[in-house]
Amino acid sequence: MNIKPIRNDQDLAHAFAQLQAVFQADEGTSEADEREVLVTLIEAYENKYYPIEHAEAVDAIIFQMENLNLSRKDLTPYLGSASKVSEVLNRKRRLSLPMIRKLHEGLHIPYESLIH
């Protein structure tokens, strides 16, 4: 195992190449240990230099609507009246705490996406 810190994108590419070589290693082997260390290093580097921002609330709602094949009418149990649904989706009304809770519990949208 010849693992070193990831300091730049070239090191990252090298780490991915190493990871590919041990990706399907059997658990309990030194290759599996190497895979675990590489994944940890890669995740740390990517989180530091390429963070993924949480989606905006409306974008998260629309994404989940598309995934679940929901219409605007299907959002009324979570947001209230049809006019409130329209205002939220058109970014004219902010989500209230009860709306956030209902969307999280009913549509499984992460709180982080609904709060940001």
C-alpha positions, 0 to 999 in steps of 0.5 A: 500500500503506497498511499500519500496525501492528496494535495492537488488534482493530479494526486486526486487522479492518481488516487482514483487510479489506485482506487479502481485497482482495489475497488472490488477487493474482498472484505478483510483483505489488505486491498479492502483496507487500501480501498477504505483509506483511499475513499476517505482521502478522496472524499476529504479532498473533494469536500474541501475543494469541490463541495456540493451545495444543497439545492435551493428549497424550490429546486428541491421540491421541483426535483422531488415532484419530477421524481414522484411524478407529482403535479402542483395539486399534489403539493396542497397537503404540504403547502396549503391552498393552490395559491400558496403552492403557486406562490412557493413554486414561483418564489414569491412565498417563503416556506413556513416551518410547518410546510418544511416539516410536512415536505420532509416527512411526506416527500422525504426532502432533506431539511438542509435543502428546504432550509437553505 
